[in-house]
Amino acid sequence: MRILFVCLGNICRSPLGEGIMRELVKNENLDWDVASAGTGDWHIGQGPDRRSVAAAKKLGYDISKQRAQQFKHKMFEEYDLILVMDRSNLTNVQGLAKTKEEKEKVKLFLDDDEVPDPYWDDKLFAPVCKQVEDRCKEILKQYSS
């Protein structure tokens, strides 16, 4: 399984998805490829937001070594499942799809809901991190059985 998590800048929500899922996959001895990207290019090469790093660390995950990258069309070929954090990301990524198959790879991380962007509110980082952890556990169970 090859999973890509996508948010706007690839510094808050999608690095949480990547880091948490990588650790869960490792603990289950699964050979999955997990990464993250952003739809925007503002943070390419930067590490995750310090608040995401801190929230993840409190739950036992180290995301500090990740580096932001921008979503590119070639990622449709590289990943089986592209999980986006909100409807804006969904629209942007599906808009880059050239085929029905590519478009069908893109799904909201929370199925019918959005992960709130904590960038502008420090108080959102801890609950968003927990929300991402809980959903990653569900996804792991869903796709590993």
Secondary structure in CASP SS format (residue, H / E / C, confidence):
PFRMAT SS
TARGET T0000
AUTHOR 0000-0000-0000
METHOD secondary structure of the structure
MODEL  1
M C 1.00
R E 1.00
I E 1.00
L E 1.00
F E 1.00
V E 1.00
C E 1.00
L C 1.00
G C 1.00
N C 1.00
I C 1.00
C C 1.00
R H 1.00
S H 1.00
P H 1.00
L H 1.00
G H 1.00
E H 1.00
G H 1.00
I H 1.00
M H 1.00
R H 1.00
E H 1.00
L H 1.00
V H 1.00
K H 1.00
N H 1.00
E C 1.00
N C 1.00
L C 1.00
D C 1.00
W C 1.00
D E 1.00
V E 1.00
A E 1.00
S E 1.00
A E 1.00
G E 1.00
T C 1.00
G C 1.00
D C 1.00
W C 1.00
H C 1.00
I C 1.00
G C 1.00
Q C 1.00
G C 1.00
P C 1.00
D C 1.00
R H 1.00
R H 1.00
S H 1.00
V H 1.00
A H 1.00
A H 1.00
A H 1.00
K H 1.00
K H 1.00
L C 1.00
G C 1.00
Y C 1.00
D C 1.00
I C 1.00
S C 1.00
K C 1.00
Q C 1.00
R C 1.00
A C 1.00
Q C 1.00
Q E 1.00
F C 1.00
K C 1.00
H C 1.00
K C 1.00
M H 1.00
F H 1.00
E H 1.00
E H 1.00
Y C 1.00
D C 1.00
L E 1.00
I E 1.00
L E 1.00
V E 1.00
M C 1.00
D C 1.00
R H 1.00
S H 1.00
N H 1.00
L H 1.00
T H 1.00
N H 1.00
V H 1.00
Q H 1.00
G H 1.00
L H 1.00
A C 1.00
K C 1.00
T C 1.00
K H 1.00
E H 1.00
E H 1.00
K H 1.00
E H 1.00
K C 1.00
V E 1.00
K E 1.00
L E 1.00
F C 1.00
L E 1.00
D C 1.00
D C 1.00
D E 1.00
E C 1.00
V C 1.00
P C 1.00
D C 1.00
P H 1.00
Y H 1.00
W H 1.00
D C 1.00
D H 1.00
K H 1.00
L H 1.00
F H 1.00
A H 1.00
P H 1.00
V H 1.00
C H 1.00
K H 1.00
Q H 1.00
V H 1.00
E H 1.00
D H 1.00
R H 1.00
C H 1.00
K H 1.00
E H 1.00
I H 1.00
L H 1.00
K H 1.00
Q H 1.00
Y H 1.00
S H 1.00
S C 1.00
END
